[in-house]
Amino acid sequence: MSSTKVAVITGTNSNLGLNIAYRLIEKSNPEDKLTIVVTSRTLPRARECIDLIKKFVNTLDRPGSVDYDYLLVDFTNMVSILDAYYSLSNRYDHINYFFVNAAQGVYSGIDWFAAVKEVFSNPLEAVTNPTYKIQRVGVKSKDGMGLVFQANVFGPYYLIQKILPLLQAGQATIVWVSSIMSAPKYLSLQDMQLLKSDVSYEGSKRLVDLLHSASYKDQKKLGIRQYLTHPGIFTSLSFFQYLNVFTYYGMLFLFYVARWIGSSWHNIEGYKAANAPVYVATMANPNFEMEQMKYGSATYRDGLEYIKTDEVDTSGAEDVYQYIKDLKVEWDEKLKDQIKQTRLPL
């Protein structure tokens, strides 16, 4: 039987976001009418994403229609998030999939001396857990919060909380996209907003791990499934500005070497990186799949993809959850009767 499904994908204009859309269209019931809601901070980029997804759909033999919509939202702007909530509530009566693919960093470059040293001393570690990416410290959003904290953690969480009735109506699956680099060492519970951290991106992904671990049971009570995933390691468009043609292909070569010598996490392609997020959304059996686990996109030496699960160190999860819930109450009060209109015709 066919039905109408609505999927919201944050960060759709990234390599991973686009491939989540592609794989979701492939893996969904082909008879279903599927609406892909593209999110972006700008209208031209939203249009570009929709055009790319349309081209992909044209290559498929899919009897069910695929419709397209867009949501202009900046997760570093709370008024923009509030407007996104109003827009979704006015346009839909249910949402079936919500992918939290927020991945903003405050990078300022590469420490090339450290990069060369790491590559020659331990090439596998250099392309798995690099320490040579330079991140700015203390960057705040216009809302006065840690920018990376707001973009990757609190902003998406706040929007999810506002649209819970839609998610509940759709018996939705929420998919948080974390990172392979989300170890406990990247986060201090005395610095929840990551303002003192020089690894704020990794710290934000640790927060995602803990927030999911503490909140998925609350979502389950509402009939909403929530999963934690990570895409492994792949070519990300966001860091290209710091590479030239030689360093880019050098990085790519090392990725293939790492996979050949045994790394399961070097997926390299965005399509393979999107495997785990779409798997938990479309194929995971809620009677058997464990929501407390972290589902990673992995590949064998020959590039054959599979799903690999890991346990999450949940130390501090309740503290993180309480902090973020308290912050939501604070922003509910601040945002009373505020809305910014960002919707324009396609």
TAZIJO-V10918 format. One record per pair of residues at least 4 apart in sequence whose ideal C-beta (glycine too) atoms are under 7 Angstrom apart, sorted by the first residue. I is the first residue (numbers start at 1). J is the second residue. D is the distance in Angstrom with one decimal. If there is no record, write none. Layout:
BEGIN
i->[I/I]
j->[J/J]
d->[D/D]
END
This chain:
BEGIN
i->[2/2/2/2/3/4/5/5/5/5/6/6/6/6/6/6/6/7/7/7/7/7/7/7/8/8/8/8/8/8/9/9/9/9/9/9/9/9/9/10/10/10/10/10/10/11/11/11/11/11/12/12/12/12/12/12/12/13/13/13/13/14/14/14/14/14/15/15/15/15/15/15/16/16/16/16/16/16/17/17/18/18/18/18/19/19/19/19/19/20/20/20/20/20/20/21/21/21/22/22/22/23/23/23/23/24/24/24/24/24/25/25/25/27/27/27/28/28/28/30/30/30/31/31/32/33/33/34/34/35/35/36/36/36/37/37/37/38/38/38/38/38/39/39/40/40/40/40/40/41/41/42/43/43/43/44/45/46/46/46/47/47/48/49/50/50/50/51/52/53/53/54/54/57/57/62/70/71/71/71/72/72/73/73/73/74/75/75/75/75/75/75/76/76/76/76/76/77/77/77/78/78/78/78/79/79/79/79/80/80/80/81/81/81/81/82/82/82/82/83/83/83/83/83/84/84/85/85/85/85/86/86/87/87/88/88/88/89/89/92/93/94/94/94/95/95/95/95/95/96/96/97/97/97/98/98/98/98/99/99/99/100/100/100/100/100/101/102/102/102/102/103/104/104/104/105/105/105/106/106/106/106/106/106/107/107/107/108/108/108/109/109/110/110/110/110/110/111/111/111/112/113/114/114/114/115/115/116/117/118/118/118/118/118/118/119/119/119/122/123/123/123/124/124/124/124/125/126/127/127/127/127/128/128/128/128/129/135/135/135/135/137/137/137/138/139/140/140/140/140/141/141/141/143/145/145/145/145/146/146/146/146/146/147/148/148/148/148/148/149/149/149/149/149/150/150/151/152/152/153/153/153/153/153/154/154/154/155/156/157/157/157/158/158/158/159/160/160/161/163/164/164/165/166/167/167/167/168/168/168/171/172/173/173/173/173/174/174/174/175/175/175/175/175/176/176/176/176/177/177/177/177/178/178/178/178/178/178/178/178/179/179/179/180/180/180/180/181/181/182/182/182/182/182/182/183/184/184/184/186/186/186/186/187/187/187/189/189/191/191/191/192/192/194/194/194/197/199/200/201/202/203/204/205/206/207/207/208/209/209/209/209/210/210/210/210/210/211/211/211/211/212/212/212/213/213/213/213/214/214/214/214/215/215/215/216/216/216/217/219/219/220/220/225/225/226/227/227/227/227/228/228/228/229/229/229/229/229/229/230/230/230/231/231/231/231/231/232/232/232/232/232/232/232/233/233/233/233/234/234/234/234/234/235/235/235/239/240/243/243/243/244/245/246/247/248/249/250/251/252/253/254/255/255/255/256/256/257/258/258/259/259/259/259/260/264/264/264/265/265/266/267/267/267/267/269/270/272/272/272/273/274/274/275/275/275/275/276/276/276/276/276/277/278/279/279/279/279/280/280/280/284/285/292/293/293/293/294/294/294/295/295/296/296/297/298/298/298/298/299/299/299/300/300/316/317/318/319/320/321/322/323/324/325/326/327/328/329/330/331]
j->[31/32/33/64/32/33/28/32/34/96/35/37/92/94/95/96/170/24/34/35/36/37/96/97/37/39/71/95/97/98/17/20/21/36/37/38/39/99/101/39/99/100/101/102/156/17/39/101/102/103/17/18/21/38/39/40/49/17/40/45/49/18/101/103/237/238/19/234/235/236/237/270/20/101/231/270/273/274/21/101/22/49/52/270/23/270/271/273/274/24/99/101/274/277/278/25/36/53/26/56/271/27/271/274/278/28/97/278/281/282/34/57/66/278/282/283/32/34/282/62/63/64/63/64/64/64/65/64/66/67/69/53/66/68/69/70/71/46/49/50/68/70/71/73/45/46/49/70/72/72/74/46/47/72/344/48/49/50/70/72/51/346/52/53/54/68/70/55/56/57/68/58/68/62/66/66/346/84/87/88/342/343/80/81/84/80/81/102/150/151/155/156/141/147/150/151/155/81/142/143/82/143/331/335/83/335/338/340/84/340/342/85/155/158/159/86/335/338/339/87/339/340/341/342/88/159/89/159/162/163/90/339/91/343/92/163/166/163/166/166/169/166/169/170/163/166/167/170/172/170/172/172/173/281/160/167/172/174/175/177/277/156/174/175/176/177/177/151/152/155/156/152/148/151/152/135/148/201/135/136/139/147/148/200/133/134/135/134/135/136/134/242/115/132/133/134/242/115/132/134/116/117/118/131/132/119/132/120/121/122/125/126/130/131/132/123/126/254/126/127/254/257/128/258/261/263/129/130/251/254/255/258/233/258/263/265/181/198/199/200/201/196/197/198/195/147/144/145/146/147/145/147/150/150/149/150/154/193/150/193/194/195/200/151/152/194/200/201/204/153/154/193/194/204/154/155/155/204/208/157/204/207/208/211/158/324/327/159/160/161/211/324/162/328/331/163/164/174/328/167/168/222/169/170/172/174/224/222/223/224/223/224/225/227/280/281/219/224/226/227/229/277/280/281/208/212/228/229/229/230/231/277/182/205/208/209/228/229/230/294/202/205/230/230/232/233/265/202/205/186/202/205/206/208/209/206/206/313/315/199/202/203/206/203/206/207/316/319/195/196/197/320/323/200/203/204/203/203/204/205/206/207/208/209/210/211/320/212/213/228/294/312/214/314/316/317/320/215/320/321/324/216/226/228/292/312/314/317/317/318/320/321/219/226/321/220/226/291/221/224/226/224/225/286/291/291/280/284/291/295/294/295/312/276/277/280/294/295/296/276/294/296/267/273/274/276/297/265/266/267/273/296/297/298/255/265/266/267/267/268/269/270/273/252/268/270/243/248/247/248/251/248/249/250/251/252/253/254/255/256/257/258/259/266/268/260/268/261/263/266/263/266/299/301/301/298/299/308/296/298/299/272/273/297/299/273/274/297/299/305/297/278/297/279/297/305/307/280/295/296/297/307/281/282/283/284/295/307/284/289/295/289/289/312/309/310/311/309/310/312/307/309/308/310/305/305/306/307/308/303/304/305/304/306/320/321/322/323/324/325/326/327/328/329/330/331/332/333/334/335]
d->[3.9/5.4/6.7/6.1/5.5/4.7/6.4/5.1/5.1/4.5/4.7/6.6/5.6/6.4/4.9/5.5/6.7/5.8/6.8/7.0/5.6/6.6/6.4/3.9/4.4/6.8/7.0/5.9/6.9/5.0/5.5/5.5/5.7/6.9/7.0/6.8/6.6/4.5/6.2/4.9/6.4/5.7/5.1/5.4/6.1/4.4/6.9/3.9/5.5/5.9/4.1/6.4/6.3/4.4/5.5/6.5/5.0/6.2/5.2/4.8/5.2/6.9/6.7/6.5/6.3/6.9/6.5/6.9/6.6/6.0/5.0/3.8/6.3/6.0/5.5/5.5/5.6/5.9/6.8/4.9/6.5/6.5/6.1/7.0/6.1/4.2/4.7/6.7/3.9/6.0/5.5/6.4/4.6/5.4/6.1/6.5/5.5/5.2/6.5/5.2/6.7/5.8/6.9/4.9/4.1/6.0/6.8/5.3/6.7/6.8/6.4/6.2/6.0/5.6/4.3/6.7/5.5/5.5/6.2/5.0/5.9/5.6/6.0/4.9/4.8/5.4/5.1/6.5/5.1/4.5/6.0/6.1/6.6/5.7/4.7/6.9/5.6/5.2/4.7/5.6/6.8/4.7/4.6/5.4/4.4/4.1/6.5/6.8/6.4/6.7/4.8/6.9/6.4/6.4/5.9/6.4/6.5/6.5/4.0/6.7/6.4/6.5/6.6/6.4/6.2/4.6/6.7/6.6/6.7/6.4/6.7/6.5/7.0/6.8/4.9/7.0/6.9/5.4/6.1/6.8/4.2/6.9/5.4/6.2/4.0/4.4/6.4/5.6/6.5/4.6/3.2/6.1/4.2/5.6/5.3/5.0/6.8/6.8/6.6/6.8/6.4/5.1/5.8/6.1/6.5/7.0/5.6/4.5/6.6/6.1/6.6/6.7/5.5/5.7/5.2/6.7/5.2/6.3/5.9/6.2/5.5/4.9/6.6/5.6/6.3/5.9/6.2/6.0/3.9/5.9/6.2/5.9/6.2/5.8/5.8/5.5/6.4/6.8/6.8/5.9/6.2/5.7/3.9/3.6/6.6/4.5/5.5/4.8/5.5/4.2/5.4/6.4/5.6/5.3/6.6/6.4/5.9/4.9/4.8/6.9/6.0/4.6/6.9/6.6/4.7/6.0/4.8/5.7/4.7/6.9/5.2/6.6/6.1/3.9/6.0/6.3/6.4/4.0/5.6/4.5/4.6/6.3/6.0/6.3/6.0/6.6/5.7/5.0/7.0/5.3/4.9/5.7/5.7/5.7/6.2/6.5/5.2/6.3/4.5/5.7/6.3/6.4/6.2/6.8/4.1/6.3/4.1/6.4/6.0/6.3/6.8/3.8/6.8/6.9/6.1/5.3/4.6/7.0/6.0/6.7/5.9/6.8/5.9/5.2/6.6/6.3/5.7/5.9/7.0/4.7/5.9/5.2/6.6/6.6/6.3/6.6/6.0/5.6/6.4/5.8/6.4/6.8/6.8/5.3/5.2/4.7/5.8/6.5/6.4/5.9/5.3/4.5/5.0/6.6/6.0/4.4/6.8/5.7/6.4/3.3/4.7/4.8/6.9/6.1/5.8/5.6/4.2/6.0/5.0/5.4/6.0/4.3/5.0/6.0/5.1/5.1/5.8/3.9/6.9/6.3/5.4/4.7/6.0/6.5/6.0/6.1/6.2/6.7/6.3/6.4/6.5/5.9/6.5/5.9/6.5/6.3/7.0/6.4/5.9/5.9/5.9/6.7/6.3/6.5/4.0/6.9/5.2/4.9/5.9/6.2/5.2/5.2/4.6/6.8/6.9/4.8/6.5/6.3/4.3/5.4/5.9/4.9/5.8/5.4/5.3/5.0/5.2/6.9/5.7/6.8/6.5/5.8/5.2/4.8/4.7/5.5/5.8/6.7/4.7/6.7/6.8/3.9/5.4/5.5/6.2/6.4/5.5/4.7/6.6/6.7/6.3/3.8/4.5/7.0/5.2/6.9/6.5/5.5/6.4/5.0/3.9/4.6/5.0/4.5/4.1/6.3/5.2/5.6/6.3/4.7/6.0/7.0/5.3/4.0/4.6/6.3/5.0/5.7/6.2/6.9/6.6/6.6/6.7/6.8/6.6/5.9/6.0/6.3/6.3/6.4/6.9/5.2/6.3/6.7/5.9/4.3/4.3/5.9/5.8/6.2/6.2/5.8/6.4/4.3/6.5/5.5/4.5/4.5/4.1/5.5/6.5/3.6/6.3/6.9/5.9/6.3/4.2/4.7/6.9/4.2/4.5/6.9/6.9/5.8/6.8/6.3/3.9/6.8/6.0/6.3/4.8/6.9/6.9/4.2/4.8/6.0/6.9/4.7/7.0/6.8/6.4/5.0/6.9/3.6/6.7/6.8/5.1/4.1/6.8/4.4/5.7/5.9/4.7/6.1/6.8/5.1/5.0/6.5/4.9/5.7/6.2/5.4/4.0/6.9/6.4/6.9/6.9/7.0/4.4/4.3/6.7/6.8/6.4/6.1/6.3/6.5/6.2/6.6/6.5/6.8/6.4/6.2/6.6/4.9/5.0/6.2/6.9/6.3/4.2/4.7/5.4/4.0/6.4/6.2/5.8/4.2/6.5/6.0/6.9/6.3/7.0/4.0/4.6/5.4/5.2/6.8/6.4/6.1/5.9/4.9/5.1/5.7/7.0/5.9/4.2/5.1/6.7/6.6/4.5/5.6/4.2/5.7/6.6/5.8/5.1/6.3/6.7/5.5/4.5/6.9/5.4/4.0/5.7/6.9/4.5/6.9/6.5/6.6/4.8/5.3/5.8/5.7/4.7/6.4/6.8/7.0/5.4/6.8/4.0/5.4/6.4/5.1/4.6/7.0/5.9/6.2/6.2/6.4/6.4/6.2/6.2/6.4/6.5/6.9/6.6/6.4/6.3/6.9/6.6/5.7]
END
